[in-house]
Each structure stands twice: as structure tokens, then as C-alpha cells.
Amino acid sequence: MTTFTEQTRERAREIIARYPADRSRSALLPLLHLVQSEEGYVSPAGVEFCAEVLGLNKAQVGAVATFYTMYKRKPTGDFLVSVCTNTMCNVLGGQEVYDTLAEHLGVGHDETTADGKITLEHAECLAACDYGPVMTVNYDFFDGVDPQGALGVVEELRAGGRPMPTRGARLCTLKEMAVQLAGFADEREGAVADGGPGEPTLRGLRLAEQHGISVPGFDPNTPIRSKAEADKAAAQAKAAEAAKAEPAAAPASGNGAKPGTPGNAGVGEPAPAAAASGSTAPDVKAPDDKSPQVRTAETRQPDAQTAVPDAPGTKVPTDNTAPAPRDAQKAEAAGVATNPPAGDGKPAGDEAGAQQRNLKEAEAGANASPAVASETGGQK
């Protein structure tokens, strides 16, 4: 049984303190990285530790630890080498890179070399298709690799070296990386001073600069507002919208009638919607410009934006009475007759004789007494 160090326990308390007291379970993901940083994988003892500090049971912790591939369930090497073998990288040679490394190292997927240095795995996608084929070492990228280049990287790692990734900071061990994934800074001197974005990442920016493309109204010198300033601006905008939405006061009617009374519209005054259409519903835009699918969905699942059934131009589909069983049987038989099966075999249930027999048995069972029906069922 592993006994975790006091430093790990102190870090666990710090992780849990990042979350509200009633949301401490949210700390489970970084805690799993934390125990992996000490053991190199999430052991049964690590699962028990996480369950203990969070007040969960081990099944709940194990369900999360087994869901994500970033949590290893058996001892892993100092350097996790992942080769993308998904579609884009595979077309560009990713599978050849993986096969070359597997043969050279003498290990397969999720297996570790005898010296404990390298764990090899093939990855479904490393989210860097524009750099393919790609390989990562402890999640840092080596772009555009070929079999010989990949061999050079792993041999340098086995010799104690730290090859520089194409992008990102300088390499660290898997345990050191797990500390960072748990939310703690890399304390190595100059650890994050290296690296930079690759040219494919900057391609869109280069094209925008070349063609003078920018976001409309964008001013790079605009200061970033504080949350209080942003909330104040949002409240002012909301108040302005509410002021615009208030209807104007109705003018007094010249003939003494109440404004909007049907049949009393003055000269030059349009008749109210109810008088024009005979509908009691508010005058809303007819939904005829919508697709049939949208209209059907709104009719079957109405909300505040759906036109009421008697609004002008609205057509509400109605469900007809379900056909009688015999009518449905005739319709089905007609469909079978006009659509014979493609193969030599006839689909089950299409035999007319069997349908008639089943229908007669069902009718007989419905008219029989409970005792007779039970006896018939027992015979069947």
C-alpha cells in the first residue's frame, strides 16, 4: 500500500480549496493527476486516496480514472511517446512511424521498455492535423516526423537527453508533467521560456495581414474592461433596449370611442387586426416563410415564439383518427404487394395466411372467457 507524502497531501488540500465547499467533487480530475505525479500512474492506492480526501467511494473515483486515457492504470515510463495514427496523420505516414518505433523498442501499444524509460502508444488524434504526422512526448509536440526522426528522438531520451519539441516548453518527465496538469507551476529554471507557435498556426494571421482583413470595428488599443465596468455597460444596454420596447401612448380617438374599438376606426386610421381578420389573436407574422420541418416542429412543440393556431396565415396540422386494424392490415398488404423483397427470401411476417390466422386468434382470445383464454395460452 502506497503512503503518499505530506507534500502530496498538502497539495491535495490546496486543490480542494480551489472549489466551493459544496462542489469539492470537481477537484477529482486534478487530484488524479496529483497521485499520478507521485506513482507514475493511478494505482488502487491512488484511487483510495482521492476517495478519502473527497468523501467519495472508490467506485466513483475509479469510474472517472478509467474513462480518460490520460490517467494510466499501470506503471508507465518516464516518457510517454504517443504517435497519431488517425486519418490525416495516417495518410501522411503516421502508421509507418508507429510501426518503426514498435519494432525498434520491442513493445506494442501501451507497453513500456525494459529500462522503464519509454511507454509507446498510438493515439487516435493529437489535434494537430496541420502538422502531421505528429508525435508527442509527455504531450509536447514533435511535428512532421518521419520514421528516422522519431527513432532519433527516442534514442536521445533513452540516452538521458531531452530533445527540444517543435512547439512548447522543454521536455520533462511524465511525473513532472502530471504536477503541472494538477495545476502547479513548473519550477525548473527557464522551463517555459522556450518554444513558440508554428507557422501553420500563424497562417491565418499572415493571410489577414496580407489582405488587410480585421474584425469590423476592432481597435487593438481598446483597454480590457473590468468585470464591474462590463456589468455596468451591459445594464445600460439592457435599459436602453427596454426603453425602445415600450409602446408609444395611443392617441385619443376623435369620436369619443375607445381607441382600438372594432368598427369605430376614424378616417385614415387603419382597422385593428381583430376587425380586419376576425381573429382574437394578436397580429403576428404568418410562418409560411419557414420550412415545413420548422412549422411542424413548432406546432408539435409550441413555445412563446410560435404563432397561435388562429393567427392569420397559420395552418395547423391535425392528427386524424387512427385507422382500424383491418384498414391498417389492408394498407400494409397493399404496400407489400407493390414492394416485393429484393432477395429470394420473404421477410418474416409478410405471409398473408399467417396474418389472417393471427388476427382470428387474437379476436377469439378477446371474446373468450378468462379461463378459456388462459387455457388457450397454455396450449400455445
Protein Blocks (a to p, Z undefined) as FASTA:
>chain_A
ZZddfklmmmmmmmmmmpcfklmmmmmmmmmmmmmmmnopacfklmmmmmmmnopafklm
mmmmmmpmklccbdcdfbdcdddfbfklmmnopmmmmmmmmmmnopaehiacfkomaccd
ddfbgoiaklcccddeehiacehiafklmmmmmmmmmnopacddfbdcddddfklmmmmm
nopacfbghklmggcddfklmmmmmmmmmnopacehiafklccddfklmmmmmmmmmmmm
mmmmpccdddddfklpaehiahiacehiacdfklmnopabdcdddfklpcfklmmmmmmm
gcfklccfklghiacddddddddfklmmmmmmmmmmmmccfblbdcehiamklmmmmmmm
mmmmmmpcfklmmmmmmmZZ
